[in-house]
Amino acid sequence: FPADMFANEEGGPEPDWVITEREQFSDFRDLNKDGKMDKEEIEHWILPQDYDHALAEARHLVYESDVDKDQKLTKEEVLDNWNMFVGSQATNYGEDLTRNHDEL
């Protein structure tokens, strides 16, 4: 995989990102240590069982929109970043923003 994105034609040292990718492959992606990824390893990489996509998206929205960094979003912060919210699966692509919510 790194060879598809970086060709070390000069024979110099590899960039840090290539070294990191090699380490990620050997330590986490190639689970059976056969030097290649099979179907199960690819599925585990793309859809890890221990990763909460909704929580990660919610954290991303708060991190990007919370201007005063108080870990709470005001109506103004949401409206100022409306494009992120209407483009997010966490808000059902904006539909959840039009419903009445007690917590808002």
C-alpha positions as CSV (number, residue, x, y, z in Angstrom):
1,F,0.0,0.0,0.0
2,P,2.6,2.7,0.8
3,A,4.4,1.8,-2.4
4,D,1.4,2.9,-4.3
5,M,1.6,6.4,-2.8
6,F,5.4,6.8,-2.3
7,A,8.1,5.6,-4.6
8,N,11.5,5.9,-3.0
9,E,13.4,6.4,-6.2
10,E,16.4,8.2,-4.6
11,G,17.1,5.4,-2.1
12,G,16.9,7.9,0.8
13,P,15.1,7.4,4.1
14,E,11.4,6.8,4.1
15,P,9.1,9.6,5.3
16,D,7.6,9.2,8.7
17,W,4.1,8.5,7.3
18,V,5.4,5.5,5.4
19,I,7.1,4.1,8.5
20,T,3.9,4.7,10.5
21,E,1.8,2.9,7.8
22,R,4.2,-0.1,7.8
23,E,4.0,-0.3,11.6
24,Q,0.2,0.0,11.5
25,F,0.0,-2.8,8.9
26,S,2.3,-5.2,10.9
27,D,0.9,-4.4,14.3
28,F,-2.8,-3.9,13.7
29,R,-4.0,-4.8,10.2
30,D,-2.2,-8.0,9.3
31,L,-3.7,-10.0,12.2
32,N,-2.6,-13.4,11.0
33,K,0.9,-12.1,10.2
34,D,1.0,-13.5,6.6
35,G,2.2,-10.3,5.0
36,K,-1.1,-9.5,3.3
37,M,-4.6,-8.6,4.2
38,D,-7.4,-11.1,3.7
39,K,-11.1,-10.3,3.6
40,E,-11.6,-10.6,7.3
41,E,-8.7,-8.3,8.0
42,I,-10.0,-5.7,5.6
43,E,-13.5,-5.9,7.2
44,H,-11.9,-5.4,10.7
45,W,-9.9,-2.5,9.4
46,I,-12.8,-0.7,7.7
47,L,-15.5,-1.6,10.2
48,P,-13.8,-2.2,13.6
49,Q,-16.1,-3.8,16.1
50,D,-14.9,-1.6,19.0
51,Y,-15.4,1.8,17.2
52,D,-18.5,3.9,17.9
53,H,-19.1,5.8,14.7
54,A,-22.0,7.9,16.1
55,L,-19.9,8.9,19.1
56,A,-17.0,9.8,16.9
57,E,-19.2,12.0,14.7
58,A,-20.8,13.7,17.6
59,R,-17.4,14.5,19.1
60,H,-16.3,15.8,15.8
61,L,-19.3,18.1,15.5
62,V,-18.8,19.5,19.0
63,Y,-15.0,19.9,18.5
64,E,-15.4,21.8,15.2
65,S,-18.4,24.0,16.3
66,D,-17.8,24.8,20.0
67,V,-16.1,28.2,19.6
68,D,-15.8,28.9,23.3
69,K,-14.7,25.3,24.0
70,D,-17.1,24.8,26.9
71,Q,-18.2,21.4,25.6
72,K,-21.7,22.8,25.0
73,L,-23.2,24.0,21.8
74,T,-25.3,27.1,21.7
75,K,-28.0,27.7,19.0
76,E,-25.6,30.3,17.5
77,E,-22.7,27.8,17.3
78,V,-24.9,25.3,15.5
79,L,-26.3,27.9,13.1
80,D,-22.8,29.3,12.4
81,N,-21.8,25.8,11.4
82,W,-25.1,24.6,9.8
83,N,-23.3,23.1,6.8
84,M,-21.5,20.6,9.0
85,F,-24.7,19.6,10.8
86,V,-26.9,19.2,7.7
87,G,-24.1,17.1,6.1
88,S,-23.8,14.8,9.1
89,Q,-25.3,11.4,9.5
90,A,-25.4,12.1,13.3
91,T,-28.2,14.7,12.7
92,N,-29.9,12.5,10.1
93,Y,-28.6,15.0,7.5
94,G,-30.2,17.9,9.2
95,E,-33.7,16.5,9.8
96,D,-33.1,16.2,13.6
97,L,-32.4,19.9,13.8
98,T,-35.9,20.8,12.7
99,R,-37.6,18.7,15.5
100,N,-38.5,20.1,18.9
101,H,-36.0,18.9,21.6
102,D,-36.4,19.4,25.3
103,E,-32.6,19.4,25.7
104,L,-32.1,22.3,23.3
